[in-house]
Amino acid sequence: MAHLRALLVVLFLLFPMTVASADGDVDDEEDDEAQVFGLDAEGLGEVAQWLMVGTLLIVVWKPLFKWLRTNGPERFGVEARPFKKKLGVFNRRFMRVHVWIGLGAVVLGTVHGYVLEWHWTLWVAMLFLWLLVVSGGLMMWKTPPRQIRKASRLLHMQRAMSVLAVALLLVGHALVD
């Protein structure tokens, strides 16, 4: 339940908000905004934001997965072995999607920040997010030695870096907006 509340807070904080000016209109600073490959740089930031929210759905999925593994078969009245097998297949697919969506979020966020010349707090947040993405990738790939995969798992599974990255993103965007 605490994970669900944390996710809802993150979703609320990451939801794009408009800034109203004194005359009641939405504040459009410039008509000629920065572009990357013909795409609006602000739009890249919004896409990266939603991809990050999609990546953070793991906060809800992991406790649900553990609960379903222990209580699912008796709760739904099905045999345990086939249920757990299907659940395991779904979990592996979910984790692959989690990794690729996270990579997309960080790449788009980095391009967004480079084009718009970010504040240092946003770059520190992106550094943390890149560390999370690289460590998550190292966990997934089978080529690194076991010690490296174990260390990357310890780095990736800690929540402090994710929370700090989100906080720095919020503070940094408040500073540049």
C-alpha positions in Angstrom: 0.0 0.0 0.0 2.9 2.3 0.7 4.3 1.7 -2.7 1.0 2.6 -4.3 0.8 5.9 -2.4 4.4 6.7 -3.4 3.6 6.0 -7.0 0.5 8.2 -6.9 2.6 11.0 -5.4 5.2 10.7 -8.1 2.5 10.6 -10.8 0.9 13.7 -9.4 4.2 15.6 -9.2 5.3 14.6 -12.6 2.0 15.5 -14.3 2.6 18.4 -16.6 1.1 21.6 -15.3 0.5 24.9 -17.2 1.7 28.2 -15.8 -0.9 31.0 -16.0 0.1 34.6 -16.4 -1.5 37.6 -14.7 -4.0 38.1 -17.4 -5.3 34.6 -17.3 -3.7 33.3 -20.5 -1.3 30.4 -20.6 2.3 31.7 -20.7 3.9 31.1 -24.1 7.3 32.5 -23.8 8.6 32.1 -27.4 7.0 31.0 -30.7 10.4 29.8 -32.1 11.2 27.0 -29.6 14.2 24.8 -29.8 13.9 21.8 -32.0 15.6 18.4 -32.4 15.3 16.7 -35.8 12.2 18.9 -36.4 10.6 17.9 -33.1 9.8 20.4 -30.4 12.3 20.0 -27.5 9.6 20.7 -24.9 7.6 17.9 -26.4 10.6 15.5 -26.1 10.6 16.4 -22.4 6.9 15.5 -22.0 7.4 12.2 -23.8 10.4 11.5 -21.5 8.3 12.4 -18.5 5.6 9.9 -19.4 8.1 7.2 -20.2 9.6 7.8 -16.8 6.2 7.4 -15.2 5.8 4.1 -17.2 9.2 3.0 -15.9 8.2 3.8 -12.3 5.2 1.4 -12.6 7.6 -1.2 -11.3 7.0 0.3 -7.9 3.4 -1.1 -8.2 4.2 -4.3 -10.1 6.9 -5.8 -7.9 4.8 -6.1 -4.7 1.8 -7.2 -6.8 4.0 -9.9 -8.5 5.2 -11.2 -5.1 1.6 -11.2 -3.8 0.3 -13.0 -6.8 3.0 -15.7 -6.6 2.0 -16.5 -3.1 -1.7 -15.9 -3.1 -2.8 -16.0 -6.7 -3.5 -19.7 -7.3 -5.7 -20.1 -4.3 -7.4 -16.6 -4.8 -8.3 -17.4 -8.4 -8.9 -21.1 -7.9 -6.4 -22.3 -10.5 -3.5 -24.8 -10.3 -0.3 -23.3 -8.9 2.2 -24.6 -11.4 0.7 -23.3 -14.6 -0.3 -20.0 -12.9 3.2 -19.3 -11.7 4.7 -20.2 -15.1 2.4 -17.7 -16.9 3.1 -15.1 -14.2 6.8 -15.7 -14.6 6.6 -15.2 -18.4 4.6 -12.0 -17.9 7.2 -10.8 -15.3 10.1 -11.4 -17.7 8.3 -9.5 -20.5 7.4 -6.7 -18.1 11.0 -6.4 -17.0 12.2 -6.1 -20.6 9.6 -3.4 -21.3 10.7 -1.7 -18.1 14.3 -1.6 -19.3 13.6 -0.3 -22.8 11.1 2.3 -21.6 13.7 3.5 -19.0 16.4 3.7 -21.7 14.0 5.7 -23.9 13.1 8.1 -21.1 16.7 8.8 -20.3 17.8 9.2 -23.9 15.0 11.6 -24.7 15.4 13.4 -21.4 19.1 13.9 -22.1 18.5 15.2 -25.6 15.8 17.5 -24.2 18.2 18.9 -21.6 21.1 19.3 -24.0 19.0 21.4 -26.4 17.4 23.5 -23.7 20.6 24.1 -21.7 19.6 22.8 -18.3 20.4 23.9 -14.8 23.1 21.8 -13.0 20.5 20.1 -10.8 18.8 18.6 -13.8 22.1 17.2 -15.1 22.8 15.6 -11.7 19.4 14.0 -11.8 20.2 12.7 -15.3 23.5 11.3 -14.1 21.6 9.3 -11.4 19.1 8.1 -14.0 21.8 7.0 -16.4 23.4 5.1 -13.5 20.1 3.4 -12.9 19.7 2.5 -16.6 23.2 1.2 -17.0 23.0 -0.9 -13.8 19.6 -2.2 -14.9 21.1 -3.2 -18.3 24.0 -4.9 -16.7 21.6 -7.0 -14.6 19.7 -8.0 -17.7 22.8 -9.0 -19.9 24.4 -12.3 -19.3 27.9 -11.3 -20.5 29.3 -9.4 -17.5 30.8 -11.4 -14.7 28.6 -12.4 -11.8 30.3 -9.9 -9.4 29.5 -7.0 -11.8 25.9 -8.1 -12.2 25.6 -8.5 -8.4 27.0 -5.0 -7.8 24.8 -3.5 -10.5 21.7 -5.2 -8.9 22.6 -3.6 -5.5 23.0 -0.2 -7.2 19.8 -0.5 -9.3 17.5 -1.8 -6.5 18.1 1.0 -4.1 15.3 3.5 -4.0 17.3 6.5 -2.7 18.8 7.3 -6.1 15.5 7.1 -7.9 13.8 9.4 -5.3 16.7 11.8 -5.4 16.6 11.9 -9.2 12.9 12.7 -9.2 13.3 15.3 -6.5 16.2 17.0 -8.4 14.1 16.9 -11.6 11.3 18.6 -9.9 13.5 21.2 -8.3 15.5 21.8 -11.4 12.4 22.3 -13.6 11.0 24.7 -11.1 14.2 26.7 -11.3 14.3 26.9 -15.1 10.6 27.5 -15.6 
